[in-house]
Amino acid sequence: MTIATELMINEEIRDREVRVIDENGDQLGVMSIQQALALAEERGFDLAKIQPTARPPVCKLLDYDKYRYEQAKRERENRKNQRVVEVKEVQLSATIEENDVNTKAKMAIRFLEGGDKVKVSIRFRGRQITHSEIGRKVMDDFAERCKDVSMVERRPVLDGRNMIMILAPKAAKASFAERKAKKEAQAANDVSNDTRP
């Protein structure tokens, strides 16, 4: 349910007194609900209760249809900008060869650069479970190979016959470094512009 549908408007407001804010955001003071409704009708607006928990409740004069339209537009924009993070899985084994580890690491790095999380798992077969420290070494080595683009969100944990580790992308830190580099480049550019005759 959206915020727009939760607002009580006009005759739905049952409080005796309300604090009224006009369409420009200026406070008009506390008045009876009848006075507030008459003022809203006189100015051609709806009376909407925007803070029902305040004492007295706060109501604002606004064009409710326009408000609902803008609210829906904002929600559509937010949904469009939203990125769904998927969890991709990379399976290793306790006896994995060097070339296979490199191939799997490249695949994981590609997923991480795409903004997805990576679940790294090792399934222990037969008696391998008694040597889980070998699996932990494989996991630590794998995390080390991906450290430039990832951080370990969940350390390797034994879950039945599986060992699981979660890697998350380092996107926030990279963007901070990019912003810092951009600022430094801009400062250097400004200095070179100031020194020209």
N, C-alpha and C positions, 0 to 999 in steps of 0.2 A: 504494500500500500504506500502511495506517495504522500509526501507532506501536504501537497495541494489538496488531496481529498480529506485530510484530517482536519483542516481548518473549519471551524464553525463560522457560519456567516449569517448576517441579518437576524431573522426571527428565530434561528436555531440557538442564539445566545440567550440564556435564561437568567443571567446574573442581574441583580438590581442595579449595581453601579459598576462602571468600567472606566478605566483610564484611556483616554482617546488620543491617538496620534494622527495627525492629518496626512494627506498624500505626499507632502514634502518632508515628513519625518519630524515636524515640530509638535511638541506636546500641547494639547488643548486643555488638559486637566481632567479631573474626575467628574463624571456626570452620570445621570440616570440613563438606563438603557433606552428609554423612550426619547430622551434628548439626543443621544448618540445616533439612533436610527433616523430621527428627523434631520439631523445635520448631514448624515450620509446621503439621504434622499435629496436634500436641498442641493448638495454639491454634485450629485450624479454619480456617487460611488457606492460600493458595498462596504458594510462594516464587518471586518473579519477579526476573530479572536486569535491573536498571534502568540500570546503568553497566558495560557489558561491557569497556570499555577501561581501567578503573581496575585497579590492582594492589594487593591482590586485587580481583576484580570485586565490585561492590556489589549486594546482593540485598535485596529488601524483602518483608515479609509483607503480603499484601493479598488481598482477595476479587477474583480475576481476572475473574469474570463481571460483577461490579459495575463494575470498572475499565473493561472493554470497553464496557459500556452507557454509562457517563458519557463516555467518549472519543468514541463514536459520536454521542452527544447534542451534545457540544461542536462536532464537525465539522459536524453539520446546522445548528447555530446560526450557525457561521461562514459556511457557504454561503448561508444565508438573508440574512445581513447584507452579503454581498459584492455590490458593484455592478459590473457589467461596463461598462467604458468603451468606447463605440463611437466610431469616427472617421467623422464626417459630412463630406461634400464640398460645397464651394461653388465653382462655376466662374465665373471672370471672363474678361474679354477685355482686350486692350491698349487697345482703343478704346471701352471701356464708358462709357455715359452716366451722369450724376449720379444720376438717379432710380433707375436699375438698381443702382448701387452702394449706395444707401440701402436698397433692398429686400433685396439680398443680405446687407448688414450686419445688418439686423433679423433675418433668418433665422439667420445665424451666431450672433448674440447669444442667440437662443432656444435653439439647440443647446447653447451654452456654459453657459447658466443651468441647463439640464437635466443638466449634468455630463459632456457628451460633448466630445471633442476635435473640432476642425474643420480639415480639410485644404483649403486655399485653392489653387486652381490656375488658371493662365492658359495656354491653348494658343495658341502663336504660329502664324499662318497666313502662308504665302508669305514675303514679304520682311520681315515684322514681326520675325523673329528677329534681324535685324541691328540692331534698336533695342530690345534687351532692357532698357535703362535705363528705358524708358517703362513696361514691365511691372513693374519694381522699384518705380517711383513709385506705381503703382496698388496694389501689395501693401502698401507702407508706409502709404499713405493708408487702406487697408482695416484694417490693424492698429491704426492710430490711432483709427478709429471704434469699434473693439471693445475698446479698452484698459481700459475700466471693469470689464469682466467677464472679460478674458482676458490672458494673457501669451504672448509669442511663444516657442514651444518650439523651433521650428526656423526660422531665418532663411530668406528666399526663396533658393532654389537652382535653377539652370537644369539641367534633366534632359532632354536631347534637345530637342524642340520645346516642352516644358512648363516652366513655372516653378512650383515648389511651395513652400508655406509651411505650417507646422503651428501652430495656436493651441490652447492648453490653458486650461481654466477656472481662475480665481483662487479657487477654493473655500476653500483653506486660509487665505488671508489674510483673506477675508471673515469666516470663523468666528472668527479671532483678534480682529478688530475688534469683532465681536458680543460675544465674551466680555469684552473690555475695557470696552465700553459697559455691559454687564450688571453688571460689578464696580463701575463708577463709580456706576451707578444704585442698587445695593445699599448702597454706602458713604453716598451722599446720603440714602437712606432711613433708615439707622441713625443718622445725625447728627440728622435731624429727629425720630426717636423719642426720642433722648437729651435733646433740648431741651424736650420736653413736661413740664408741671408734674406 
